[in-house]
């Protein structure tokens, strides 16, 4: 991967060309942040950032608003917004990626004893994104078929980003109330998976598309952007090195 010094050492007709190269690298860094979260550790284990461009595109095909249609009057009591606009807001935030008000996601090697995945609100959304974390199933969920379980978790967690009146922190959360229980969320997962199955031409194909996001091969993602993020490359560091 070329550094800014490589660009500066090439002959340029004027400083305008150098500035242009620097601007391009800084712009590329910002675009990379839209696609992947940066270096992250959970419980001492390095995590793998998920491609938010692919993830948001998948969720846009999962028909979230239809899957939770029974909650219309529960989370939008004043009917000021439609479920479609509330779920589209989540997809737009996913497209922001590693930015204030955005959403990033990671697959972590840590196996949580209680959760298959978890949605973490940013302490201050004006400065940082929310985080989705998909845990390693390990032996905890070994009785669940792997690909189905991972796909369902992938679809489940963005639901917690939906703004919902009267819920914890103003977002859709589990509680012992009709429409909000774990079993209800399981139904929402299956509804979204069915929408994806209809779109891709079968459940197996839908799960394969999800798998490309959860555990991608190098050719399933923008690998250059991925490596720049996991290596924590900062172009500005090259500019100001002595």
N, C-alpha and C positions, 0 to 999 in steps of 0.2 A: 504494500500500500504506500503510495507516494505521500511524502510529508510536504508541508509548505516550503521547507528549505529546498526541496527538489525543484519546486516551481520558481523559487527566487534565484536559483543557480542557473536557470535557463536564460538564454539571451532574450531580451524583450525590447522592442523599439522604444518604449517609454514606460514610465511608472504606471501609466494607465493599465497596461497589460498585467502587471504584477498585482495591482489592486483588484483587477477583475478576477484573477485566479484566487486571491484571498477571499473575495466576496462569494465566489462559487463554493469554496470549501466551507465557509461559515454557513451558507445557505444549505449545503448538503448535511451539515451537522444538525441543523434545525429540522430538516426533512427526516433524518434518521430517528429523531426523537418522536416524530409523529408515528413512526412504525414500531419502534421497540422501546421498552423501558431500559434504564441503564443498569449498571452492575448492582446486584442486590444479593444479600445473604439472609437466610432465615434459619434460626437455631444453629448458626455456624456453618450452614451448608449453602454453597453458591447456587443460585437459582437460574433458570433459563427463561429469558423474556419471550413472550408470545407476540407474534406479528399482529399488531392491532389493526392494520389495514385489512388483512384477511379475516380477522375475528369480527370486525364491525360489518364486513360484507356478508359474512355468514349469518350474523344476527339480523341483518336487514332482510334476509330471505326466510327467517324463522317465524315471522308474523307474531311477534310478541303481543301486540295489542289484542289480537284475536284470542290468544291463549289465555289471557287474563280478563276476558270480557265480563265475567261474572262480578268482577271487582269494581266496575265502573262507578257505581254509586257509593262505594266504600272509601275509595282513595281520591275521589274527585267530587266531593259532596256538593260543591256549589256549581258544578258543571261548567266551570270556566274554561277548562281545557279538555280535549278529547284524549282517549287512551292512545290514539295514534300519534298525537303530538307529544305526549309524555314519553312514549317508547322511542320515538324518533330523536328526542332530546338525548336519550341514553346512547343511541348509535352515534350521534354527532360528537358526544363527549369521548366515546371510544376512538373516534377518528382524530381527536386532538392528541391522544397518546400522552407522552411524558411532558405535560404542560399544565399550568394552573387550570383547574376545572375539568381536566381530562381524566382518562381512565387508562391504566396500564395493567397488564396481566403477566403472571409468571407461573411456570411449572416448577415445583420445588421437589427435591428428592426426600424431603422430610415427610414422614408418615404421621398424620395427626390421629390421636386415638378417638376423637369424637367427630371430626369433620372430613368430608370429601373435598370440600372447597370452602373458601371464605371470602367475604367482601369487606374490605377495610376502608373506612372513610378517612380522607386526609384530615390531619389535625387542623390545617388551615387550607381550604380549597383555593384560596386566592394565591397560594404559593406552591401548591403541589397537587398532583393527581390522586384520585382514589386508586386502590389496588385490589385486583382480583388475584387470589392465590389458589392454585390447583395442587392439592397434596398428592403425594405418591401413595397409591392404595396399599402397598405392602401386603401383609397378611390380614390386615384389618378388614378389608373388603374382598378377600380372595374368593368368596363365594359368588361375587357379582361378575358377570362377564365383562372383561376389561374394556373393550372398545365402547360398549353400550354405556357402561358406568362413567367413563371419561367424557363421552359426548354429552350425556345428560348433565354432568357437572358443569361442563363448558357452557351449556345453554342456561343452566339454573342461575349462576352467579350474577349475570347482568340484570336479572329481575330486581335485585336488591338496590340497583341504582335508580329505580323509578321513584320519582317524587310521589309521596302518598300522605295525604292529610291524616293527622291523628296517629301516625306511626312513629317509632323511635327514630329520632334525628330527621324526621320528615321524609323517610324513605321506606320502601316496601320491605317489611321484615316478617319473620315467623312469629306467630302468637297463637294461643289456644282460642281461636275464634274462627268461625266458618269463613273459608276462603283464604285463610292465612296459615293453616297448619302445614306440617311437612308433607302429609298425604296430598293436600291441595297443590303444593308446589310440584310434587311428583307428577300430577296430572298436567300441569302447565308445561313441564319438561316434555312429556309425551306428545302434547299437542304441537309444540314447536318442532319436535323431531318428525312428526307426521308431515308438517308443512315442508320441511327440508326434504323428506322422502318424496313428496309430490313434485318438488322442484327438480331434484336431481335424478328422479326416475327409480326410486326404490330406497329402502332403509339402509341396505348395505352400502350403497353409493353415498348416501348422506353421511354415514359414519366414517367412510373413507375420507370424505372431504374434511370432516372434523379432525380426523387423525393427522392430516397434513398440517393442521394448526397446532395440535397438542404436542406431537412428536415428529416434527418435520425432518425430511432429508434436506441436504444442502440445496438441492435443485427445486425444493418445494417452497423456498422463501428467497427473499432478497439477501443472499448470504453476505455480500459485502457490507451492507448496512448492519446486519446482525453482528458481524465481527467487530465493526467499529464501535458498537455499543457495548458488547461484552468485554472488550479490551479497554473500555473507558477512554477512548481517544478524544482528545480535545485539541482542535486545530489552533486555538489561541495560544496553547503552550508552545507550539513550534514558533509562532511569530515572535514571542518575547524571550526565547532562549538566548543566552549570551553567545 
